Amino acid sequence: MRNYFRKLFQKPAAPRQDSATTAPLSELQLQSITSNANARFDTQQLIAACGQSMGKQRDLNEDSVLAITSTLAGNSGNTPFGLYIVADGMGGHQFGEVASNAAIRTVAGMIMRKFHPYLFNLKAELPDESLQEIMQSAVTEAQKVIQREAPGSGTTLTAALILGQQVTIAHVGDSRAYMVYPDGRLEAVTRDHSLVKRLEELGHISPEEAANYPHRNVLYRALGQGELLEPDIFTIPFPTAGLLMLCSDGLWGVISEQNLLQAVREAPNLQRACQNLVSAANAAGGPDNISVVLVQLAGQ
C-alpha cells in the first residue's frame, strides 16, 4: 500500500527540452468544451470554480479558500463529493491570515480523514456520525487550533460539504452561502452573525440603514473567539439546475444581490463568473479581501 501511494504522488518527470508548446485555448473553445462536457454527463458530477483578490485597499490577504471536488466510489456507482470553504480572518499583524488558514486546514483535514477511503476506492466502514456531527466536530477542533496557534485572532467560516444532492453547511461569522435558482432567484441560506444583522432582525434598524451602518463588520460570533462556539449547521438540497455560491463580505458587502445574480447568470462558465465577480468588487473600490466559490451539480 505504501508503494501504491508513493507511486500515486511521485513527482512527474520533467518535460523534454524539445517538447512542443501548446497555445492556450480561446474563449470560444473553452465554451464549446464546457457545453459538450455538460451534455455528456451520464451521471451527476460537481463542477467548481473560485476567485480571489487582495482588494484595492488591503496590504495582506486574510481570506482563505478551499475547493475539493471528487466522487465517492460505491456499489451503486459514484456519488458526487465536494468540500468548499471560505474563511475571512481578522486580528491584524498576520494573525487573521493564520486563523483563516488554520480553520480551513483543520476542518478540511478532519472531514477528509473520514472520507478518504472512499475517495481512493478502499474498503472501509461508513462513518458512524452523521454529516452534521462530522462538521460539528471539525469546527470544534478548529476553534481549539486557532486559540492555540493565533490567540486573540478569529475568522469567519462558511463550509459546504456536498454528498450526492445534499449540501451540509457549517457557518460562523458573516461570510455567506447563497443558492442561485434557475428561475432567477438568489437566496442567502446563511445568517450573518454580526451586530448590524442582529439589530436589523430586532427591528432597530431598516435594511437600508443596515447597508450603511458604521459598525457593520462587528461580529458577535467568530471562530477562535470565546469559549463556547455554536456554529449554524444544517442540511439542504442542492437546487436543481442551480448553483451554490460561497463568498466573503469583501464581495457581498460591495455588490448588490441583484448585481451578484446578474454577473453569475451572464457569464459563459463558472470560472468567468468568478472572475467577473472579483473584478466588480474591485471596481466598487475593493475595500476588503475578496473570495468567491461557485459550484454546479451537472447532470441533475
Residue frames relative to the residue before (quaternion, step in Angstrom):
aa qw qx qy qz dx dy dz
M 1.0000 0.0000 0.0000 0.0000 0.00 0.00 0.00
R 0.6249 0.5422 -0.3377 0.4489 3.58 1.06 -0.81
N 0.6556 0.5066 -0.3125 0.4648 3.58 0.98 -0.83
Y 0.6069 0.5684 -0.3482 0.4328 3.55 1.10 -0.74
F 0.7038 0.4507 -0.2693 0.4785 3.58 0.85 -0.97
R 0.6072 0.5464 -0.3593 0.4512 3.60 1.08 -0.70
K 0.6664 0.4894 -0.2952 0.4788 3.55 0.99 -0.84
L 0.6420 0.5540 -0.3197 0.4227 3.55 1.02 -0.85
F 0.8015 0.2846 -0.1203 0.5120 3.56 0.95 -0.91
Q 0.3645 0.7458 -0.4957 0.2553 3.60 1.19 0.25
K 0.5723 -0.6063 0.4373 0.3372 3.53 -1.19 0.66
P 0.4257 -0.7175 0.4801 0.2711 3.62 -0.74 0.98
A 0.5724 -0.5922 0.4444 0.3522 3.53 -1.17 0.60
A 0.5396 -0.6213 0.4580 0.3362 3.55 -1.10 0.70
P 0.5322 -0.6382 0.4430 0.3365 3.61 -1.03 0.70
R 0.5723 -0.5855 0.4494 0.3573 3.58 -1.16 0.57
Q 0.5962 -0.6027 0.4011 0.3471 3.53 -1.13 0.74
D 0.7290 0.4265 -0.2469 0.4751 3.57 1.05 -0.70
S 0.3595 0.7373 -0.5028 0.2726 3.59 1.22 0.29
A 0.4683 -0.6776 0.4928 0.2805 3.53 -1.03 0.80
T 0.3851 -0.7026 0.5473 0.2419 3.58 -1.09 0.72
T 0.3074 -0.7502 0.5628 0.1609 3.55 -1.19 0.63
A 0.4203 -0.7033 0.5136 0.2550 3.57 -0.83 0.96
P 0.5413 -0.6188 0.4459 0.3539 3.62 -1.06 0.66
L 0.5371 -0.6242 0.4637 0.3271 3.54 -1.17 0.63
S 0.4679 -0.6569 0.5115 0.2965 3.54 -1.12 0.68
E 0.6708 -0.4845 0.3677 0.4243 3.57 -1.30 0.27
L 0.6370 0.5317 -0.3265 0.4526 3.59 1.02 -0.78
Q 0.6532 0.5050 -0.3106 0.4709 3.58 1.00 -0.80
L 0.6374 0.5262 -0.3248 0.4597 3.58 1.00 -0.82
Q 0.6497 0.5114 -0.3160 0.4653 3.58 0.97 -0.85
S 0.6505 0.5234 -0.3158 0.4508 3.57 0.98 -0.84
I 0.6544 0.5119 -0.3099 0.4623 3.56 0.97 -0.90
T 0.6586 0.5112 -0.3064 0.4595 3.58 0.94 -0.92
S 0.6619 0.5118 -0.3065 0.4539 3.56 0.94 -0.90
N 0.6759 0.4894 -0.2927 0.4669 3.57 0.91 -0.90
A 0.6351 0.5330 -0.3330 0.4490 3.57 1.01 -0.80
N 0.6637 0.4985 -0.3099 0.4635 3.57 0.91 -0.87
A 0.6687 0.5190 -0.3037 0.4373 3.57 0.98 -0.82
R 0.7312 0.4494 -0.2338 0.4569 3.60 1.12 -0.62
F 0.4413 0.6929 -0.4727 0.3189 3.59 1.22 0.04
D 0.2026 -0.7768 0.5868 0.1059 3.57 -0.61 1.14
T 0.7613 0.1964 -0.1245 0.6053 3.57 1.21 -0.48
Q 0.6363 -0.5354 0.3878 0.3976 3.54 -1.25 0.31
Q 0.0194 0.7862 -0.6159 0.0465 3.54 -1.03 0.89
L 0.3926 -0.7059 0.5406 0.2352 3.54 -1.11 0.71
I 0.0878 -0.7476 0.6566 0.0465 3.54 -1.14 0.79
A 0.0044 0.8244 -0.5640 0.0475 3.59 -0.78 0.97
A 0.0253 -0.7617 0.6469 0.0247 3.53 -1.30 0.49
C 0.0906 -0.7987 0.5921 0.0573 3.56 -1.18 0.46
G 0.1060 -0.7794 0.6148 0.0577 3.52 -1.29 0.44
Q 0.0265 -0.8011 0.5976 -0.0187 3.55 -1.11 0.72
S 0.0537 0.7633 -0.6438 0.0061 3.53 -1.29 0.49
M 0.5141 -0.6295 0.4836 0.3248 3.56 -1.15 0.60
G 0.4676 -0.6546 0.4560 0.3806 3.57 1.22 -0.47
K 0.6022 -0.5965 0.4146 0.3312 3.55 -1.34 0.07
Q 0.7827 0.3506 -0.1627 0.4878 3.59 1.14 -0.50
R 0.6394 0.4990 -0.3375 0.4777 3.60 1.20 0.29
D 0.3455 -0.7398 0.5437 0.1944 3.56 -1.14 0.69
L 0.7650 0.2484 -0.1303 0.5797 3.57 1.29 -0.17
N 0.3128 -0.7317 0.5725 0.1975 3.56 -1.03 0.78
E 0.0965 -0.8181 0.5668 0.0134 3.56 -0.45 1.25
D 0.5046 0.6090 -0.4348 0.4307 3.59 1.29 0.19
S 0.0700 -0.7558 0.6470 0.0728 3.54 -1.24 0.56
V 0.1186 -0.7950 0.5947 0.0193 3.55 -1.06 0.85
L 0.0197 -0.7770 0.6288 0.0216 3.55 -1.12 0.69
A 0.0275 0.7798 -0.6247 0.0304 3.57 -1.05 0.82
I 0.0362 0.7762 -0.6252 0.0731 3.56 -0.66 1.17
T 0.0130 -0.7987 0.6002 -0.0424 3.56 -0.71 1.11
S 0.1960 0.7780 -0.5688 0.1809 3.57 -0.70 1.06
T 0.3571 -0.6768 0.5709 0.2976 3.54 -1.27 -0.51
L 0.3336 -0.7016 0.5882 0.2245 3.53 -1.25 0.50
A 0.3567 -0.7464 0.5240 0.2027 3.56 -0.73 1.06
G 0.1118 0.7898 -0.5963 0.0899 3.55 -1.04 0.81
N 0.6915 -0.4836 0.3358 0.4185 3.55 -1.28 0.21
S 0.7295 0.4157 -0.2359 0.4892 3.57 1.09 -0.66
G 0.7269 -0.3799 0.2325 0.5228 3.58 1.23 0.29
N 0.6288 -0.5411 0.4079 0.3814 3.53 -1.34 -0.03
T 0.2274 -0.7752 0.5807 0.1003 3.56 -0.90 0.99
P 0.4903 -0.6609 0.4688 0.3211 3.62 -0.80 0.91
F 0.0180 -0.7839 0.6199 -0.0312 3.55 -0.98 0.96
G 0.1438 0.7925 -0.5839 0.1015 3.55 -0.90 0.91
L 0.0929 -0.7619 0.6385 0.0570 3.53 -1.17 0.66
Y 0.0290 0.8078 -0.5807 0.0968 3.55 -0.62 1.20
I 0.0084 0.8183 -0.5697 0.0752 3.58 -0.77 1.07
V 0.0549 -0.7338 0.6750 0.0538 3.51 -1.21 0.74
A 0.0078 0.7863 -0.6165 0.0383 3.58 -0.89 1.00
D 0.1559 -0.7888 0.5932 0.0393 3.56 -0.87 1.04
G 0.2281 -0.8309 0.4979 0.0987 3.57 -0.22 1.31
M 0.0855 -0.7724 0.6278 0.0443 3.54 -1.28 0.47
G 0.4776 0.6837 -0.4700 0.2889 3.55 -1.16 0.44
G 0.3664 -0.7639 0.4691 0.2493 3.60 1.19 -0.37
H 0.8068 0.2722 -0.2171 0.4773 3.54 -1.38 0.25
Q 0.6776 -0.5222 0.2593 0.4482 3.56 1.04 0.90
F 0.4682 0.6792 -0.4583 0.3307 3.62 1.20 -0.04
G 0.6064 0.5567 -0.3597 0.4393 3.58 1.08 -0.62
E 0.6359 0.5212 -0.3134 0.4752 3.55 1.05 -0.80
V 0.6454 0.5143 -0.3105 0.4717 3.57 1.00 -0.85
A 0.6690 0.5165 -0.3017 0.4411 3.58 0.93 -0.91
S 0.6919 0.4688 -0.2959 0.4626 3.60 0.81 -0.93
N 0.6460 0.5138 -0.3186 0.4659 3.57 1.03 -0.77
A 0.6566 0.5076 -0.3093 0.4643 3.58 0.98 -0.85
A 0.6240 0.5486 -0.3370 0.4428 3.57 1.04 -0.76
I 0.6958 0.4615 -0.2732 0.4777 3.56 0.84 -0.98
R 0.6472 0.5295 -0.3211 0.4446 3.57 0.92 -0.89
T 0.7052 0.4689 -0.2699 0.4584 3.58 0.89 -0.92
V 0.6779 0.4866 -0.2981 0.4635 3.58 0.83 -0.97
A 0.6836 0.4758 -0.2933 0.4692 3.58 0.84 -0.94
G 0.6445 0.5415 -0.3280 0.4287 3.58 0.94 -0.83
M 0.6872 0.4795 -0.2922 0.4609 3.57 0.88 -0.91
I 0.6680 0.4962 -0.3059 0.4625 3.57 0.96 -0.84
M 0.6845 0.4915 -0.3000 0.4471 3.58 0.87 -0.90
R 0.6001 0.5493 -0.3689 0.4495 3.60 1.08 -0.54
K 0.6299 0.5333 -0.3305 0.4578 3.57 1.14 -0.57
F 0.8066 0.3274 -0.1276 0.4753 3.56 0.99 -0.86
H 0.4628 0.7224 -0.4469 0.2534 3.63 1.16 -0.22
P 0.5910 0.5589 -0.4130 0.4095 3.70 0.96 -0.47
Y 0.6776 0.4801 -0.2943 0.4730 3.58 1.06 -0.71
L 0.6214 0.5447 -0.3439 0.4459 3.57 1.09 -0.66
F 0.7400 0.3511 -0.2018 0.5371 3.58 1.15 -0.65
N 0.4565 -0.7185 0.4233 0.3101 3.58 1.31 0.30
L 0.3755 0.6962 -0.5103 0.3374 3.55 0.98 0.94
K 0.5153 -0.6419 0.4616 0.3308 3.57 -1.04 0.70
A 0.2171 0.7583 -0.5895 0.1743 3.56 -0.89 0.96
E 0.5362 -0.6016 0.4826 0.3431 3.52 -1.29 0.37
L 0.5512 -0.5930 0.4678 0.3546 3.54 -1.15 0.60
P 0.5759 -0.5763 0.4317 0.3871 3.61 -1.08 0.61
D 0.4909 -0.6686 0.4760 0.2924 3.55 -1.04 0.80
E 0.6753 0.5051 -0.2997 0.4461 3.58 1.07 -0.71
S 0.5143 -0.5830 0.5184 0.3562 3.53 -1.30 0.34
L 0.6643 -0.4915 0.3652 0.4288 3.58 -1.25 0.28
Q 0.6481 0.5142 -0.3248 0.4584 3.58 1.00 -0.75
E 0.6423 0.5097 -0.3229 0.4726 3.59 1.03 -0.71
I 0.6218 0.5298 -0.3350 0.4696 3.57 1.06 -0.74
M 0.6613 0.4996 -0.3014 0.4715 3.57 0.95 -0.88
Q 0.6394 0.5323 -0.3243 0.4501 3.58 0.96 -0.85
S 0.6647 0.5011 -0.3030 0.4639 3.59 0.90 -0.90
A 0.6556 0.5207 -0.3101 0.4504 3.57 0.99 -0.85
V 0.6691 0.4880 -0.3001 0.4734 3.59 0.95 -0.86
T 0.6303 0.5369 -0.3279 0.4549 3.58 1.01 -0.80
E 0.6630 0.4894 -0.3009 0.4800 3.57 0.97 -0.82
A 0.6277 0.5357 -0.3353 0.4546 3.59 1.02 -0.76
Q 0.5941 0.5673 -0.3517 0.4490 3.57 1.07 -0.72
K 0.6788 0.4881 -0.2841 0.4693 3.59 0.92 -0.92
V 0.6559 0.5238 -0.3146 0.4432 3.57 0.93 -0.89
I 0.6678 0.4977 -0.3080 0.4599 3.59 0.90 -0.88
Q 0.6597 0.5048 -0.3150 0.4591 3.58 0.92 -0.84
R 0.6716 0.4780 -0.2913 0.4854 3.57 1.15 -0.56
E 0.7659 0.3989 -0.2036 0.4614 3.59 0.85 -0.97
A 0.8060 0.0941 -0.0229 0.5839 3.60 1.08 -0.68
P 0.0541 -0.8422 0.5360 0.0217 3.61 0.58 1.11
G 0.7721 0.3187 -0.2621 0.4834 3.54 -0.98 0.91
S 0.6461 0.4875 -0.3223 0.4909 3.58 1.25 -0.21
G 0.1050 -0.7866 0.6015 0.0923 3.55 -1.28 -0.13
T 0.1116 -0.7865 0.6028 0.0750 3.53 -1.30 0.10
T 0.4359 -0.6083 0.5768 0.3277 3.50 -1.27 0.39
L 0.0497 -0.7768 0.6241 0.0675 3.56 -1.27 0.22
T 0.0745 0.7496 -0.6551 0.0582 3.54 -0.83 1.03
A 0.0162 0.8195 -0.5648 0.0957 3.54 -0.36 1.34
A 0.1083 -0.7811 0.6135 0.0414 3.56 -1.02 0.87
L 0.1098 -0.7688 0.6294 0.0264 3.55 -0.75 1.15
I 0.1032 -0.8146 0.5706 0.0113 3.56 -0.51 1.22
L 0.0526 0.7646 -0.6382 0.0727 3.52 -0.88 1.04
G 0.8011 -0.0233 -0.0346 0.5971 3.55 -0.32 1.25
Q 0.7671 -0.3129 0.2576 0.4974 3.56 -0.79 -1.05
Q 0.6010 0.5651 -0.3527 0.4417 3.59 1.27 0.20
V 0.1743 -0.7711 0.6082 0.0710 3.55 -1.05 0.87
T 0.0957 -0.7770 0.6211 0.0381 3.57 -0.71 1.10
I 0.1238 -0.8243 0.5525 0.0023 3.54 -0.61 1.21
A 0.1045 -0.7341 0.6677 0.0659 3.53 -1.13 0.84
H 0.0113 0.8414 -0.5319 0.0944 3.56 -0.67 1.12
V 0.0961 0.7458 -0.6542 0.0809 3.53 -1.05 0.96
G 0.7750 0.3452 -0.2447 0.4694 3.60 -0.86 0.90
D 0.5969 -0.5976 0.4127 0.3410 3.57 -1.15 -0.58
S 0.3472 0.6158 -0.5908 0.3889 3.56 1.02 0.74
R 0.2791 -0.8076 0.5063 0.1164 3.60 -1.09 0.51
A 0.2097 -0.6975 0.6629 0.1733 3.48 -1.43 0.39
Y 0.0919 -0.7839 0.6138 0.0169 3.55 -0.89 1.02
M 0.2268 -0.6966 0.6522 0.1948 3.51 -1.34 0.41
V 0.1805 -0.7594 0.6189 0.0874 3.54 -0.95 0.98
Y 0.1780 -0.8202 0.5402 0.0616 3.56 -0.49 1.22
P 0.5914 -0.6178 0.3842 0.3477 3.60 -1.07 0.67
D 0.6364 0.5286 -0.3423 0.4454 3.60 1.20 -0.34
G 0.6539 -0.5580 0.3038 0.4109 3.57 1.27 0.23
R 0.5394 0.6155 -0.4088 0.4037 3.59 1.22 0.28
L 0.1352 -0.7370 0.6564 0.0882 3.52 -1.23 0.69
E 0.0072 -0.8287 0.5570 -0.0548 3.57 -0.53 1.18
A 0.3259 -0.7107 0.5900 0.2012 3.56 -0.88 0.98
V 0.1818 -0.8116 0.5492 0.0819 3.59 -0.63 1.11
T 0.6597 0.4237 -0.3124 0.5364 3.59 1.30 0.00
R 0.3368 -0.7249 0.5716 0.1854 3.54 -1.29 0.47
D 0.4531 -0.7016 0.4811 0.2663 3.56 -0.78 1.05
H 0.2552 -0.7411 0.6013 0.1551 3.57 -0.97 0.88
S 0.3810 0.7228 -0.4719 0.3313 3.55 0.74 1.13
L 0.6341 -0.5397 0.3993 0.3837 3.54 -1.25 0.51
V 0.6782 0.5013 -0.3085 0.4400 3.58 0.85 -0.92
K 0.6461 0.5071 -0.3284 0.4664 3.61 1.00 -0.74
R 0.6419 0.5180 -0.3265 0.4616 3.58 1.02 -0.76
L 0.6419 0.5116 -0.3201 0.4730 3.60 0.99 -0.78
E 0.6378 0.5169 -0.3192 0.4735 3.56 1.07 -0.75
E 0.6560 0.5138 -0.3080 0.4591 3.59 0.95 -0.87
L 0.6927 0.4618 -0.2693 0.4841 3.60 1.08 -0.72
G 0.5187 -0.6759 0.3924 0.3466 3.57 1.28 -0.06
H 0.4496 0.7059 -0.4468 0.3160 3.59 1.24 0.23
I 0.7775 0.1038 -0.0810 0.6149 3.58 1.19 -0.48
S 0.4856 -0.6562 0.4967 0.2949 3.57 -1.21 0.52
P 0.6604 -0.4863 0.3705 0.4360 3.62 -1.22 0.24
E 0.6341 0.5262 -0.3333 0.4582 3.58 1.06 -0.72
E 0.6580 0.4894 -0.3048 0.4843 3.58 1.02 -0.79
A 0.6170 0.5637 -0.3421 0.4295 3.57 1.06 -0.76
A 0.6317 0.5640 -0.3328 0.4148 3.58 1.03 -0.80
N 0.7814 0.2789 -0.1471 0.5385 3.59 1.14 -0.58
Y 0.3203 0.7714 -0.4948 0.2398 3.57 1.24 0.36
P 0.5061 -0.7039 0.4013 0.2954 3.64 -0.78 0.97
H 0.7662 0.3048 -0.1795 0.5364 3.61 1.11 -0.56
R 0.1782 0.8473 -0.4855 0.1214 3.56 1.06 0.73
N 0.6901 0.4856 -0.2841 0.4552 3.61 1.16 -0.43
V 0.4854 0.6588 -0.4432 0.3659 3.60 1.26 0.06
L 0.1707 -0.8041 0.5659 0.0635 3.59 -0.71 1.12
Y 0.2667 -0.7426 0.5854 0.1863 3.56 -1.13 0.65
R 0.7614 0.1936 -0.1532 0.5994 3.57 1.29 0.01
A 0.1837 0.7667 -0.5933 0.1627 3.57 -0.74 1.10
L 0.5475 -0.6113 0.4623 0.3359 3.53 -1.17 0.59
G 0.7643 0.3322 -0.2657 0.4846 3.56 -0.85 1.01
Q 0.7171 0.3940 -0.2338 0.5252 3.58 1.26 -0.25
G 0.7905 0.2542 -0.2149 0.5141 3.57 -0.92 0.92
E 0.5516 -0.6258 0.4460 0.3244 3.54 -1.22 0.47
L 0.7715 0.2827 -0.1455 0.5511 3.55 0.90 -0.97
L 0.0701 -0.7955 0.6018 0.0085 3.55 -0.88 0.96
E 0.0732 -0.7950 0.6021 0.0087 3.55 -0.83 1.02
P 0.1092 -0.8092 0.5750 0.0519 3.60 0.02 1.21
D 0.4384 -0.6290 0.5618 0.3105 3.53 -1.23 0.48
I 0.0499 0.7931 -0.6025 0.0741 3.58 -0.67 1.10
F 0.1761 0.7831 -0.5695 0.1771 3.57 -0.69 1.10
T 0.2991 -0.7389 0.5792 0.1703 3.55 -1.30 0.39
I 0.0120 0.7871 -0.6144 0.0541 3.55 -0.92 1.00
P 0.5421 -0.6151 0.4419 0.3639 3.62 -1.15 0.43
F 0.4967 -0.6040 0.5232 0.3387 3.55 -1.19 0.59
P 0.4640 -0.7066 0.4450 0.2955 3.63 -0.71 0.96
T 0.4911 -0.6649 0.4797 0.2944 3.56 -0.85 0.97
A 0.8430 0.0157 -0.0757 0.5323 3.56 -0.80 1.11
G 0.5730 0.5883 -0.3786 0.4268 3.58 1.19 0.49
L 0.4251 -0.6827 0.5372 0.2542 3.54 -1.34 -0.25
L 0.2771 -0.6873 0.6368 0.2130 3.51 -1.37 0.35
M 0.0446 -0.7922 0.6084 0.0156 3.57 -0.95 0.88
L 0.0944 -0.7488 0.6542 0.0486 3.55 -0.99 0.94
C 0.1257 0.8076 -0.5687 0.0923 3.60 -0.93 0.79
S 0.4585 -0.6480 0.5330 0.2928 3.53 -1.28 0.44
D 0.6543 -0.5338 0.3560 0.4003 3.57 -1.26 0.27
G 0.5026 0.6330 -0.4311 0.4012 3.58 1.24 -0.09
L 0.6795 0.4178 -0.2795 0.5345 3.57 1.29 -0.30
W 0.7723 0.3734 -0.2308 0.4592 3.58 0.45 -1.17
G 0.6158 0.5802 -0.3506 0.4016 3.60 1.17 -0.44
V 0.7700 0.3223 -0.1820 0.5198 3.60 1.18 -0.40
I 0.7154 0.3631 -0.2355 0.5485 3.59 1.26 -0.24
S 0.4431 -0.6991 0.4912 0.2713 3.59 -0.77 1.00
E 0.6206 -0.5542 0.3925 0.3920 3.57 -1.17 0.50
Q 0.6056 0.5533 -0.3561 0.4476 3.58 1.08 -0.65
N 0.6990 0.4505 -0.2701 0.4852 3.58 0.96 -0.84
L 0.5644 0.5638 -0.3817 0.4667 3.59 1.16 -0.52
L 0.6841 0.4922 -0.2774 0.4612 3.53 0.85 -1.03
Q 0.6517 0.5256 -0.3173 0.4453 3.57 0.93 -0.87
A 0.6594 0.5155 -0.3110 0.4502 3.58 0.93 -0.88
V 0.6649 0.4967 -0.3011 0.4697 3.58 1.02 -0.78
R 0.7177 0.4726 -0.2630 0.4386 3.57 0.80 -1.00
E 0.7073 0.4666 -0.2724 0.4558 3.61 1.05 -0.64
A 0.5741 0.6065 -0.3826 0.3952 3.60 1.20 -0.31
P 0.5038 -0.6771 0.4430 0.3024 3.63 -1.00 0.73
N 0.7954 0.0255 -0.0070 0.6056 3.60 1.19 -0.44
L 0.7022 -0.4946 0.3088 0.4086 3.57 -1.27 0.31
Q 0.6558 0.5179 -0.3312 0.4383 3.60 0.92 -0.82
R 0.6534 0.4866 -0.3209 0.4830 3.58 0.97 -0.78
A 0.6064 0.5498 -0.3565 0.4504 3.61 1.06 -0.67
C 0.6515 0.5058 -0.3120 0.4716 3.59 0.95 -0.86
Q 0.6508 0.5157 -0.3140 0.4604 3.57 0.95 -0.87
N 0.6628 0.5071 -0.3034 0.4598 3.58 0.96 -0.87
L 0.6445 0.5225 -0.3218 0.4562 3.59 1.00 -0.79
V 0.6604 0.4953 -0.3051 0.4748 3.58 0.92 -0.89
S 0.6505 0.5164 -0.3141 0.4599 3.58 0.95 -0.85
A 0.6480 0.5221 -0.3160 0.4558 3.58 1.01 -0.83
A 0.6518 0.5081 -0.3168 0.4654 3.59 0.99 -0.81
N 0.6574 0.4878 -0.3092 0.4841 3.59 1.01 -0.74
A 0.6360 0.5258 -0.3261 0.4612 3.57 1.05 -0.73
A 0.6659 0.4851 -0.2885 0.4879 3.58 1.21 -0.55
G 0.7370 -0.3990 0.2169 0.5005 3.57 1.25 0.24
G 0.1806 -0.8326 0.5054 0.1370 3.58 1.20 -0.50
P 0.1310 0.8494 -0.5055 0.0763 3.62 0.81 0.93
D 0.7853 0.2159 -0.1010 0.5714 3.59 1.20 -0.39
N 0.6460 -0.4589 0.4127 0.4491 3.56 -1.32 0.07
I 0.2249 -0.7869 0.5691 0.0793 3.55 -1.08 0.81
S 0.0920 0.7826 -0.6099 0.0843 3.57 -0.87 0.99
V 0.0731 0.7901 -0.6051 0.0660 3.56 -1.03 0.82
V 0.0732 -0.7548 0.6508 0.0369 3.55 -1.18 0.74
L 0.0896 -0.7772 0.6218 0.0359 3.57 -0.95 0.93
V 0.0562 -0.8031 0.5931 -0.0137 3.57 -0.92 0.96
Q 0.0962 -0.7738 0.6255 0.0271 3.54 -1.03 0.92
L 0.2285 -0.7302 0.6243 0.1576 3.56 -1.12 0.73
A 0.1529 -0.8237 0.5438 0.0497 3.56 -0.08 1.33
G 0.7598 0.3851 -0.2803 0.4425 3.54 -1.17 0.60
Q 0.3836 0.7255 -0.4902 0.2936 3.59 1.22 0.30
